[in-house]
Amino acid sequence: MNTSNTTTRFDTPAKSDFTGHMPTRFIRRKEVCHLTGLSPSSVYLLMNQSKFPSSIRLPGGKAVAWLLSDVEEWQRQCIAAASQPANDD
């Protein structure tokens, strides 16, 4: 069991990193929750702690979405962090 007080921050790519070379897919909250196994409140809590990708406000209303690539990168970071040996100080 890891008892250290380290937190993993999600590194969100800068807007300038999107050059149009890769296909972009927006996913809504229901799919985010389905893909991650998180509840909506957990998604927003982790977002506020900079531990989950930020949502993007879609034009024309109050709707928000996430980039599928950001959520997939967050999943890879979780897997990598879980495979690290425990740091017992």
C-alpha positions in Angstrom: 0.0 0.0 0.0 1.4 3.4 -1.0 1.1 5.7 1.9 3.0 8.6 0.4 1.2 11.8 -0.3 2.0 12.1 -4.0 -0.6 13.1 -6.5 -0.6 12.7 -10.3 -1.6 15.8 -12.2 -3.1 15.4 -15.7 -1.0 17.3 -18.3 -3.5 18.9 -20.6 -2.1 19.7 -24.0 -1.9 23.3 -25.0 -4.5 24.5 -27.5 -1.6 25.1 -30.0 -0.9 21.4 -29.9 -4.0 20.7 -31.9 -2.9 21.1 -35.5 -5.7 19.2 -37.2 -3.5 16.2 -38.1 -5.3 13.7 -35.8 -9.0 13.0 -35.8 -10.8 14.6 -32.9 -13.8 13.0 -31.2 -15.8 14.7 -28.5 -17.5 12.5 -25.9 -20.2 13.6 -23.5 -20.3 13.0 -19.8 -22.3 9.8 -20.0 -19.6 8.2 -22.2 -16.8 9.6 -20.0 -18.4 7.9 -17.0 -18.9 4.7 -18.9 -15.3 4.6 -20.2 -13.7 5.5 -16.8 -16.1 3.8 -14.3 -16.3 7.2 -12.5 -19.4 8.8 -11.3 -20.2 12.3 -12.6 -19.4 13.9 -9.3 -16.0 12.1 -9.2 -15.2 13.3 -12.7 -15.8 16.9 -11.7 -14.0 16.5 -8.4 -10.9 15.1 -10.2 -11.2 17.9 -12.8 -11.2 20.6 -10.0 -8.1 18.9 -8.5 -6.4 18.9 -12.0 -6.3 15.1 -11.9 -8.7 14.6 -14.9 -8.9 16.3 -18.3 -10.9 19.5 -18.4 -14.2 19.6 -20.3 -14.7 21.8 -23.3 -17.7 24.0 -23.6 -19.4 23.4 -27.0 -20.7 26.3 -29.0 -24.4 27.1 -28.9 -25.4 26.3 -25.4 -24.4 24.9 -22.0 -23.2 21.5 -23.3 -19.7 20.3 -22.5 -17.6 17.4 -23.8 -14.2 15.9 -23.4 -11.7 14.9 -26.1 -11.6 11.1 -26.3 -7.8 11.3 -26.7 -7.5 13.2 -23.4 -9.6 10.6 -21.5 -7.6 7.8 -23.1 -4.3 9.5 -22.1 -5.6 9.9 -18.5 -6.4 6.1 -18.5 -2.8 5.4 -19.7 -1.5 7.6 -16.9 -3.6 5.7 -14.3 -2.3 2.4 -15.6 1.3 3.6 -15.5 0.9 5.0 -12.0 -0.7 1.7 -10.8 2.2 -0.3 -12.1 4.8 1.7 -10.3 6.2 0.0 -7.2 5.0 1.4 -3.9 7.2 4.1 -2.4 7.6 3.2 1.2 9.5 6.0 3.0 
